[in-house]
């Protein structure tokens, strides 16, 4: 056991220093313009979080292609799409000596039908039912398209640095494109980009190297990675450790550990894949971190399940992780990090969401919908509403999609 706790600073391999061990993990804000530019709403939201105490803030999905979106109002960093507000966003989120990193992403096949008629993926394999009703069958990427995407990731990193953000994160988890390349379930290519784990990790390795070339060795580059996909035939814990070790050797500055996909949403605490003993330790993926710590020295940020300052400090002191990742907790209480840093015994008010209607819970992404409403409130300078009706938020989404969309995805 060490004496490391939440209040200690963290020095990254690139030399950058984060003032404490609390990181706000990415949550997709969906607050961009119709043209996919950043807005004053994002400035307001991130200023609120910057003054909430976190040493690190990571933005939600910033996409690299306006034709490949996760949500309608994603911000996109793309050539020919200049964004005059970016420096203001970066300035707002780096107040109070706070790091603000952009999370760079491509959804692959996880782009809803109403946003993309022809999504791309490593292989032409759709999502399993009932999600296949919401997401179109993807088209397999050509090698030329793969290299184009790598260049787009690098360009997004370049824009991030030039705009005043203090780091970047590759989204390699939760079933998005990088995660799809890593998974043998979704990547069944027979060329250099598929097959063995060495081939399946080639895409993320190239993305990292291209980003590093653009931003230099003294700028933080990180990744959010699944400990496993928790799906039969998917990305395994052992494969994940191989990827972590390889990226660590290449010079990654911070590795954030999460887990699951849309098809197996373990990152939200749902499902039977999380052992009761692990839930008592709060952190869903701490067992994995304890194992991976034995093979890499790269700082690890662990996200998912943390609720109390006591357990967070214990996780840090054990050496299992170097940073604590929080998401939902700071969506309902933006000052939660300050509370944690007071060194008093504090606990998150996050609770499991339900509409009270099982079929609705199964087809509406409550964890996205309800928490997005909290972010919208803060983006308007208002306070979150922890007691907001979950049913009301879900029905609002259903009305937006339409009743036909609801019938199509009704759980069988």
C-alpha positions in Angstrom: 0.0 0.0 0.0 1.2 3.5 -0.9 0.3 6.9 0.6 -1.1 8.1 -2.8 -4.5 9.7 -2.4 -7.0 11.9 -4.4 -5.2 15.2 -3.5 -1.8 14.1 -4.9 -0.7 15.4 -8.3 0.2 13.0 -11.2 3.1 13.5 -13.5 2.6 11.8 -16.9 5.4 10.2 -19.0 5.3 13.2 -21.4 6.1 15.5 -18.5 2.7 17.1 -18.1 1.4 17.4 -14.5 -2.2 16.9 -13.4 -3.0 18.6 -10.2 -4.9 15.8 -8.5 -6.0 12.2 -9.1 -9.6 12.9 -10.2 -10.6 12.8 -13.9 -13.9 13.5 -15.4 -14.4 10.8 -17.9 -16.0 11.5 -21.3 -19.8 11.9 -21.6 -21.2 12.8 -25.0 -22.7 16.3 -24.6 -24.5 16.5 -28.0 -24.3 20.3 -27.7 -22.7 21.2 -31.0 -24.4 23.1 -33.8 -26.2 21.6 -36.8 -22.9 22.2 -38.7 -21.0 20.3 -35.9 -19.2 23.2 -34.5 -18.6 23.8 -30.8 -20.9 26.3 -28.9 -21.0 28.7 -26.0 -23.1 26.0 -24.2 -20.0 23.8 -24.1 -17.9 26.7 -22.8 -20.4 27.2 -19.9 -20.5 23.5 -19.1 -16.8 23.0 -19.0 -16.2 26.2 -17.0 -18.6 24.7 -14.4 -16.6 21.5 -14.3 -13.2 23.2 -14.3 -14.2 25.0 -11.2 -15.6 21.8 -9.7 -12.2 20.5 -8.7 -11.2 17.8 -11.2 -7.6 17.7 -12.2 -8.6 16.4 -15.7 -11.6 16.9 -17.9 -12.1 14.8 -21.0 -14.6 16.0 -23.6 -17.4 13.8 -25.0 -17.2 12.3 -28.5 -15.5 14.6 -30.9 -15.9 13.0 -34.3 -13.5 13.0 -37.3 -16.1 12.8 -40.1 -19.4 14.7 -40.3 -20.9 11.8 -42.2 -20.1 9.4 -39.3 -21.7 10.6 -36.1 -22.8 9.0 -32.8 -25.4 11.7 -32.1 -26.9 14.5 -34.2 -25.1 17.4 -32.5 -21.6 15.9 -32.2 -18.7 18.4 -32.6 -16.5 17.4 -35.6 -12.9 18.2 -36.1 -12.5 18.0 -39.9 -10.6 19.8 -42.6 -12.8 22.5 -44.2 -14.9 22.9 -41.1 -13.1 25.7 -39.1 -14.5 26.3 -35.6 -13.9 29.8 -34.3 -15.2 28.9 -30.8 -12.6 26.1 -30.0 -10.1 28.4 -28.3 -12.9 29.8 -26.1 -14.0 26.2 -25.2 -10.4 25.3 -24.4 -9.9 28.4 -22.3 -13.1 27.8 -20.3 -12.2 24.2 -19.5 -8.6 24.9 -18.5 -9.5 27.4 -15.8 -8.4 26.6 -12.3 -5.2 24.9 -13.6 -7.3 22.1 -15.0 -6.3 19.8 -17.9 -8.9 19.6 -20.7 -8.4 16.8 -23.2 -10.4 16.1 -26.4 -11.8 12.6 -26.9 -11.4 11.7 -30.5 -13.8 9.1 -31.9 -15.3 7.5 -35.0 -18.5 5.4 -34.4 -18.0 2.8 -37.1 -21.2 0.9 -37.3 -22.5 2.5 -34.1 -24.2 5.4 -35.9 -28.0 5.4 -35.9 -30.0 4.8 -39.1 -31.3 8.4 -39.1 -27.7 9.7 -39.2 -26.0 7.3 -41.6 -27.5 5.1 -44.3 -24.2 3.5 -45.1 -22.0 3.2 -42.0 -18.5 1.7 -42.3 -16.7 -0.8 -40.1 -13.8 -3.3 -40.2 -16.1 -5.9 -41.6 -19.7 -6.0 -42.9 -21.2 -7.3 -39.7 -24.2 -5.7 -38.2 -25.1 -5.3 -34.5 -27.1 -8.1 -33.0 -30.9 -7.8 -32.4 -32.6 -5.7 -31.3 -29.9 -3.1 -32.0 -29.8 -4.0 -35.6 -33.2 -2.2 -35.9 -31.5 1.0 -34.9 -28.2 0.7 -36.8 -27.7 -0.1 -40.5 -25.6 -3.0 -41.7 -22.1 -1.6 -42.2 -19.9 -1.6 -45.3 -16.4 -3.0 -44.8 -13.6 -0.4 -45.0 -11.1 -0.5 -47.9 -7.5 -0.2 -47.0 -7.4 3.3 -48.6 -10.3 4.3 -46.3 -8.5 3.0 -43.3 -5.5 5.1 -44.0 -7.7 8.1 -44.6 -9.3 7.6 -41.1 -5.9 7.4 -39.5 -5.0 10.8 -41.1 -8.3 12.2 -39.8 -7.5 11.1 -36.2 -4.1 12.8 -36.5 -5.7 16.0 -37.9 -8.1 16.1 -34.9 -5.1 15.8 -32.5 -3.4 18.7 -34.3 -6.5 20.9 -34.1 -6.8 20.1 -30.4 -3.3 21.2 -29.6 -3.5 24.3 -31.7 -6.8 25.3 -30.1 -5.4 25.2 -26.5 -6.7 21.8 -25.3 -4.0 20.2 -23.2 -4.2 16.6 -24.4 -6.1 14.1 -26.5 -7.8 10.8 -25.9 -8.4 8.0 -28.4 -11.8 6.4 -27.8 -11.0 2.7 -28.0 -13.8 1.4 -25.9 -17.6 0.8 -25.8 -17.9 -0.7 -29.3 -16.9 2.3 -31.4 -14.6 2.0 -34.4 -11.3 1.3 -32.6 -13.0 -1.2 -30.4 -14.5 -2.8 -33.5 -11.1 -3.3 -35.0 -9.9 -4.9 -31.8 -12.8 -7.3 -31.5 -12.6 -10.7 -33.4 -16.4 -10.7 -33.3 -16.7 -7.5 -35.3 -13.3 -7.6 -37.2 -13.2 -10.7 -39.5 -10.8 -9.2 -42.0 -8.2 -11.5 -43.7 -5.7 -8.7 -44.5 -3.1 -7.0 -42.3 -5.9 -5.3 -40.2 -7.6 -8.5 -39.0 -7.0 -12.0 -37.7 -4.4 -12.2 -34.9 -4.5 -9.7 -32.1 -1.3 -8.2 -33.5 -3.1 -7.4 -36.7 -6.3 -6.3 -35.0 -4.4 -3.8 -32.9 -2.6 -2.4 -36.0 -5.3 0.3 -36.5 -5.1 1.7 -33.0 -1.3 1.6 -33.1 -1.2 3.5 -36.4 -3.7 6.0 -35.0 -1.6 6.6 -31.9 1.6 7.0 -33.9 0.0 9.4 -36.3 -1.3 11.5 -33.5 2.0 11.5 -31.7 3.7 12.7 -34.9 1.4 15.7 -35.0 1.5 16.8 -31.4 5.0 15.9 -30.3 6.4 14.0 -27.3 5.5 16.6 -24.6 1.8 16.6 -25.3 -0.5 14.0 -23.5 -1.9 11.3 -25.7 -4.2 8.8 -24.0 -6.6 6.1 -24.8 -9.9 4.7 -23.3 -9.8 1.0 -23.7 -12.1 -1.9 -22.8 -10.8 -4.4 -20.2 -13.0 -6.8 -22.2 -16.2 -6.6 -24.4 -18.0 -9.1 -22.2 -19.4 -10.9 -25.3 -18.9 -14.4 -26.4 -16.2 -14.5 -29.1 -15.3 -10.8 -28.5 -12.3 -8.9 -27.3 -10.9 -10.7 -24.2 -9.2 -9.6 -21.1 -6.0 -11.3 -22.2 -6.1 -9.5 -25.6 -6.8 -6.2 -23.8 -3.7 -6.7 -21.7 -1.6 -7.4 -24.9 -2.9 -4.1 -26.4 -2.2 -2.1 -23.2 1.3 -3.5 -23.0 2.1 -2.6 -26.6 0.7 0.9 -26.4 2.5 1.4 -23.1 5.8 0.5 -24.9 5.0 3.0 -27.7 4.7 5.8 -25.2 1.0 6.3 -24.3 0.7 8.8 -21.4 -2.5 7.6 -19.8 -4.7 4.5 -20.3 -8.3 4.8 -19.1 -9.9 1.4 -18.4 -13.6 0.8 -18.9 -15.5 -2.1 -20.4 -18.5 -3.3 -22.4 -20.3 -2.2 -25.5 -23.9 -1.2 -26.6 -24.6 -4.9 -26.9 -23.2 -5.6 -23.4 -23.4 -2.3 -21.4 -21.3 -3.3 -18.4 -19.8 0.2 -18.1 -23.2 1.4 -16.8 -23.3 -1.3 -14.1 -25.9 -3.4 -15.9 -25.8 -7.1 -16.5 -24.6 -10.1 -14.5 -21.0 -10.0 -15.6 -19.9 -7.9 -12.6 -19.3 -10.1 -9.6 -20.9 -9.1 -6.3 -17.5 -9.0 -4.7 -16.3 -6.5 -7.3 -19.4 -4.3 -6.8 -18.6 -4.1 -3.1 -15.2 -2.7 -4.1 -17.2 -0.2 -6.2 -14.9 -0.1 -9.2 -16.2 -2.5 -11.9 -12.8 -3.2 -13.5 -10.4 -3.0 -10.6 -9.5 -6.7 -10.7 -8.3 -6.2 -14.3 -6.3 -3.1 -13.3 -4.6 -5.0 -10.5 -3.4 -7.6 -13.1 -2.4 -5.1 -15.8 -0.4 -3.0 -13.3 2.0 -5.9 -13.0 3.0 -5.6 -16.7 2.9 -1.8 -17.4 4.1 1.4 -15.7 1.9 3.7 -17.8 -0.5 5.7 -15.5 -3.9 4.0 -15.4 -7.3 5.8 -14.9 -10.0 3.5 -13.7 -13.6 4.5 -14.6 -16.9 2.8 -13.6 -18.6 2.2 -10.3 -16.8 4.5 -7.9 -19.1 6.1 -5.3 -17.2 6.9 -2.1 -14.0 8.8 -1.3 -12.9 6.0 1.0 -12.9 3.4 -1.8 -11.4 5.8 -4.3 -8.4 6.5 -1.9 -8.1 2.8 -1.2 -7.8 2.0 -5.0 -5.1 4.6 -5.4 -3.2 3.5 -2.3 -3.3 -0.1 -3.5 -1.5 0.9 -6.7 -4.2 -0.6 -8.9 -4.8 2.7 -10.6 -3.3 6.2 -10.7 -6.4 8.2 -11.4 -10.1 7.9 -10.5 -12.5 8.4 -13.4 -15.9 9.9 -12.7 -18.8 10.6 -15.1 -22.3 10.3 -13.8 -21.3 11.6 -10.4 -20.2 15.0 -11.8 -23.3 15.1 -14.1 -25.5 15.3 -11.1 -23.1 17.2 -8.8 -20.4 19.2 -10.7 -18.8 20.1 -7.3 -18.4 16.4 -6.3 -14.6 16.5 -7.0 -14.2 19.5 -4.6 -16.2 17.5 -2.0 -13.8 14.6 -2.5 -10.7 16.8 -2.2 -12.0 18.1 1.2 -10.9 14.7 2.5 -14.2 14.2 4.2 -16.1 11.0 3.8 -18.4 11.7 0.9 -20.6 9.6 -1.4 -22.0 10.0 -4.9 -25.8 10.4 -5.2 -25.8 8.4 -8.5 -28.5 5.6 -8.6 -29.7 3.1 -11.1 -32.2 4.6 -13.5 -35.5 3.0 -14.4 -38.7 4.3 -16.0 -40.7 1.7 -14.2 -41.6 0.1 -17.5 -39.3 -2.8 -18.4 -39.8 -2.7 -22.2 -39.0 1.0 -22.2 -35.9 0.5 -20.1 -34.7 -2.1 -22.7 -35.0 0.1 -25.8 -34.1 3.6 -24.5 -30.5 4.3 -23.6 -31.5 5.8 -20.2 -27.9 6.4 -19.1 -27.3 8.6 -22.1 -30.7 10.3 -22.3 -31.2 11.2 -18.6 -27.7 12.3 -18.0 -27.7 14.3 -21.2 -30.5 16.3 -19.8 -28.4 17.2 -16.8 -25.6 18.4 -19.0 -28.0 20.6 -21.0 -29.1 22.2 -17.7 -25.6 23.0 -16.7 -24.8 24.3 -20.2 -27.5 26.9 -19.7 -26.0 28.0 -16.4 -28.5 26.1 -14.3 -28.1 23.4 -11.7 -28.6 19.7 -12.4 -31.9 18.1 -11.3 -31.0 14.8 -9.6 -34.8 14.1 -9.1 -35.7 14.6 -12.7 -38.3 12.1 -13.9 -36.6 9.2 -15.8 -39.9 8.4 -17.5 -40.3 11.9 -18.8 -36.8 11.9 -20.2 -37.3 8.6 -21.9 -40.7 9.5 -23.4 -39.2 12.7 -24.7 -36.6 10.6 -26.6 -39.3 8.2 -27.9 -41.3 11.1 -29.2 -38.2 12.4 -30.9 -37.5 9.1 -32.6 -41.1 8.5 -33.4 -43.5 5.6 -32.5 -42.5 3.7 -35.6 -38.9 3.7 -34.4 -40.1 2.5 -31.0 -42.0 -0.4 -32.5 -39.0 -1.5 -34.5 -36.7 -1.8 -31.5 -39.2 -3.2 -29.0 -37.4 -5.9 -27.1 -38.5 -9.4 -28.0 
